[in-house]
């Protein structure tokens, strides 16, 4: 390698060195800096969209029926599963309910597939007014606008003494 470099003049060596330096700088920019900047822009756009979704959800919550004004929830007659099943039928969600599993006597897990988002929210508002709280809910978008898949865990509201 030193014999190869010795054949060139100092000016030619400097030209090669500067060209190599330019290639390294361009490589770092195109392989590190530019992808980083694109990812930051994508994440900022995604965050902005999620904030807009959150604002919309907050405004949608304001339009939901108010919870029952009484301090004590309504009594649930029979088992929790039968009560929830009745509410599901009243809301005409039986076709979208793919799984319902009681967990003990105070908790029930439900899975909906291709359910209308507004009907799901109405169902949740109705069971909430009847004395059930949402312990966990996961909603993912469906194939069509306004249609979602969801997992909902409802738990019987505990009385505060």
C-alpha positions as CSV (number, residue, x, y, z in Angstrom):
1,X,0.0,0.0,0.0
2,X,2.8,2.4,0.8
3,X,4.4,1.8,-2.6
4,X,1.1,2.6,-4.2
5,X,0.9,5.9,-2.2
6,X,4.5,6.7,-2.9
7,X,3.9,6.9,-6.6
8,X,1.5,9.9,-6.2
9,X,2.4,13.5,-5.5
10,X,1.3,15.3,-2.4
11,X,-1.4,17.2,-4.4
12,X,-2.9,13.9,-5.7
13,X,-2.9,12.4,-2.2
14,X,-4.7,15.4,-0.9
15,X,-7.3,15.1,-3.7
16,X,-7.9,11.4,-2.9
17,X,-8.1,12.3,0.8
18,X,-10.7,15.0,0.2
19,X,-12.7,12.8,-2.1
20,X,-12.7,10.1,0.6
21,X,-13.7,12.5,3.2
22,X,-16.6,13.8,1.0
23,X,-17.7,10.2,0.4
24,X,-17.7,9.4,4.2
25,X,-19.7,12.6,5.0
26,X,-22.3,11.8,2.2
27,X,-22.5,8.2,3.4
28,X,-23.2,9.2,7.0
29,X,-25.8,11.7,5.9
30,X,-27.6,9.3,3.6
31,X,-27.4,6.2,5.9
32,X,-27.8,7.8,9.3
33,X,-29.0,11.4,9.4
34,X,-31.6,11.4,6.7
35,X,-33.4,8.2,7.9
36,X,-33.4,9.6,11.4
37,X,-34.9,12.8,10.3
38,X,-37.6,11.0,8.3
39,X,-38.5,8.8,11.3
40,X,-38.8,11.8,13.5
41,X,-41.1,13.5,11.0
42,X,-43.2,10.3,10.8
43,X,-43.5,10.1,14.6
44,X,-44.4,13.7,14.9
45,X,-47.1,13.2,12.3
46,X,-48.4,10.1,14.0
47,X,-48.4,11.9,17.4
48,X,-50.4,14.8,15.8
49,X,-52.9,12.4,14.4
50,X,-53.3,10.6,17.8
51,X,-53.8,14.0,19.5
52,X,-56.5,14.8,17.0
53,X,-58.1,11.4,17.6
54,X,-58.0,12.0,21.4
55,X,-59.6,15.5,21.0
56,X,-62.4,13.8,18.9
57,X,-62.9,11.1,21.5
58,X,-63.1,13.7,24.2
59,X,-65.8,15.6,22.3
60,X,-67.6,12.3,21.6
61,X,-67.7,11.5,25.3
62,X,-69.4,14.8,26.0
63,X,-72.3,13.6,23.8
64,X,-72.7,10.2,25.6
65,X,-75.7,9.7,27.8
66,X,-74.9,10.8,31.3
67,X,-74.3,8.2,33.9
68,X,-77.0,7.5,36.4
69,X,-77.4,10.3,38.9
70,X,-77.9,8.1,41.9
71,X,-74.8,7.3,44.0
72,X,-75.5,3.6,44.2
73,X,-75.6,1.5,41.0
74,X,-78.6,-0.4,40.0
75,X,-78.7,-4.0,41.2
76,X,-77.8,-6.7,38.7
77,X,-80.4,-9.5,38.9
78,X,-78.9,-13.0,38.4
79,X,-75.4,-13.6,37.2
80,X,-73.2,-11.0,35.6
81,X,-73.0,-13.0,32.4
82,X,-76.8,-13.2,32.0
83,X,-77.2,-9.5,32.7
84,X,-74.5,-8.6,30.1
85,X,-76.1,-11.0,27.6
86,X,-79.4,-9.2,28.0
87,X,-77.8,-5.8,27.4
88,X,-75.9,-7.2,24.4
89,X,-79.2,-8.5,22.9
90,X,-81.0,-5.2,23.6
91,X,-78.2,-3.3,21.8
92,X,-78.4,-5.8,18.9
93,X,-74.7,-6.7,19.2
94,X,-75.1,-10.5,19.5
95,X,-73.9,-11.1,15.9
96,X,-70.6,-9.2,16.6
97,X,-70.0,-10.8,20.0
98,X,-67.5,-13.6,19.3
99,X,-66.6,-14.5,22.9
100,X,-67.9,-13.8,26.4
101,X,-66.1,-15.4,29.3
102,X,-67.0,-14.8,33.0
103,X,-64.0,-14.5,35.3
104,X,-65.3,-15.2,38.8
105,X,-68.6,-13.6,39.8
106,X,-67.5,-10.0,39.4
107,X,-65.7,-9.8,36.1
108,X,-66.5,-10.7,32.4
109,X,-64.3,-10.6,29.3
110,X,-65.9,-9.9,25.9
111,X,-64.5,-9.9,22.4
112,X,-66.3,-8.2,19.5
113,X,-65.5,-8.5,15.9
114,X,-66.6,-6.0,13.2
115,X,-68.8,-3.9,15.5
116,X,-70.0,-0.4,14.9
117,X,-68.0,1.9,17.1
118,X,-71.0,4.1,18.1
119,X,-73.0,1.0,19.2
120,X,-70.1,-0.3,21.2
121,X,-69.8,3.0,23.0
122,X,-73.5,3.0,23.6
123,X,-73.3,-0.5,25.1
124,X,-70.4,0.5,27.4
125,X,-72.4,3.6,28.5
126,X,-75.4,1.4,29.3
127,X,-73.5,-1.2,31.4
128,X,-71.6,1.6,33.1
129,X,-74.9,3.2,34.2
130,X,-76.0,-0.2,35.4
131,X,-73.2,-0.6,37.9
132,X,-70.3,-2.1,35.8
133,X,-67.0,-0.4,35.2
134,X,-64.6,-0.9,32.3
135,X,-61.5,-2.6,33.7
136,X,-59.7,-2.9,30.3
137,X,-60.7,-2.0,26.7
138,X,-58.7,-2.5,23.6
139,X,-60.1,-1.2,20.3
140,X,-58.5,-1.8,16.9
141,X,-59.8,-0.4,13.6
142,X,-61.7,-2.7,11.3
143,X,-61.7,-2.9,7.5
144,X,-64.4,-0.2,7.1
145,X,-64.6,3.3,8.7
146,X,-66.6,3.2,11.9
147,X,-66.2,-0.5,12.3
148,X,-63.8,-1.8,15.0
149,X,-62.7,-5.0,16.7
150,X,-62.5,-4.8,20.5
151,X,-61.7,-6.7,23.7
152,X,-63.6,-5.4,26.7
153,X,-63.2,-6.4,30.4
154,X,-66.1,-5.3,32.6
155,X,-66.0,-5.6,36.4
156,X,-68.8,-5.1,38.9
157,X,-68.6,-1.7,40.6
158,X,-67.5,-2.0,44.3
159,X,-69.6,-0.2,46.8
160,X,-67.7,2.5,48.8
161,X,-68.3,2.2,52.5
